[in-house]
Amino acid sequence: MIYHLLSWLQDILHGIGFYAYEDVLFRATLAALTSLAIAVFIAPKVIRWLMRMKIGDRPEFHHAALNELMRDRANTPTMGGIIILAAVLAGTLLWARLDNPFIRKAIFILVWYGGIGAVDDWLKLTSKTHQHSRDGLKAWEKLLFQFGGAVLVGIFLYSDFRLLEDARQLWLPFYKHSIPLAGWMFAILAVLYISATSNAVNLTDGMDGLASGCLGVVSTVLVILCYIASESMTRTGGVTWASYLLLPHVPESGELAIFFAAITGAVLGFLWYNCHPAQVFMGDVGSLPLGAAMGYGAIVTRNEILLFVIGGVFVMELLSVILQVGYFKYSGGKRIFRCAPIHHHFHLSGWSEPQIVVRFWLLSIAFAIVALATLKLR
């Protein structure tokens, strides 16, 4: 919005002597600061509203010892993801180019998956106070809407990539050549990735500050990747960062750096109230759209495989659940972990909640550093 206003003033006044707004990283910095300030400012008001509406967490696990450990979470306001979504949308709408096709799809993802999460949270968290409510969306209903949103994004994204050679290839870490990707393979990859990442973040959102801190790290790396995929090394342009690093070049994807910078600022602002002891929890309304956004950023920059490293903590959480459920069914009731997702396993092993959260943050930073280091190893 501000970009378009300043561009209009440039045309009307034939130059206003201020061109910094044209730089993506400058606007990304302002988007991060804007979303951070908005999240910190509106959070107390949203928390009070959630408390008045009696939308509080009621954790119930199949493990009695875990229920005892998590009893302090009872009635803490949930659906705090509203704070993050409002801050991200404000930062993006203010500082991004709204005519950019990647920005439009990013906003669609936030609204679509945020809507799914909001409905699920509302039904689940009010089921004990409203007689006619039910215990959240059914699994097949949630997956149906998740896949539906991913299909729409995948179709429109592939139409943007039709004329971009690099964007229609699969790129692997440590390998400088791309692999051709058929249209139907791209569609399947987009659907699976966006759906999987949204659920991976949802599973990680189980302790004070765990998901929000890790999201801040991953979104910061995606800011860098979006910038690299799009921008030139010099203003005169001949060489792009992508060609220098032997990475896919996706024009216009740099604008997504503003979107992910807004996510970084928003989750940091939310973390102010979500750190231990948490005053508010993210809920599905925050974890589902933010997870889907991570997958979307990897697909746009063609870093699907690298996201396994960048989001290593989320991958650990998702795999722990898959392994636990699969082994439980295969072995007739035996378990690999004391409880899944894996952060609960460590909690039952004697680690305190702050220890688990900080150590997972450190792991997330380590994964991010490794991922960035691989950009030069091709």
Buried (B, 14 or more C-beta within 10 A) or exposed (E): EBBEEBEEEBEEEEEEEEEEBBEBBBBBBBBBBBBBBBBBEBBEEBBEEBBEBEBBBEBEBEBEEBEEBBEEBEEBBBBBBBBBBBBBBBBBBBBBBBEBBBBBBBBBBBEBBBBBBBBBBBBBBBBEEEEEBEEBBEEEEBBEBBBBBBBBBBBBBBEBBEEBEBBBBBBEBEEEEBEEBEEEEBBEBBBBBBBBBBBBBBBBBBBBBBBBBBBBBBBBBBBBBBBBBBBBEEEEEEEBBBBEBBBBBBBBBBBBBBBBBBBBBBBBBBBBBBBBEBBBBBBBBBBBBBBBBBBBBBBBBBBBBBBBBBBBBBBBBBBBBEBBEEBBEEEEEEBBBBBBBBBBBBBBEEBEBBEBBBEBBEBBBEBBEBBBEBBEEB
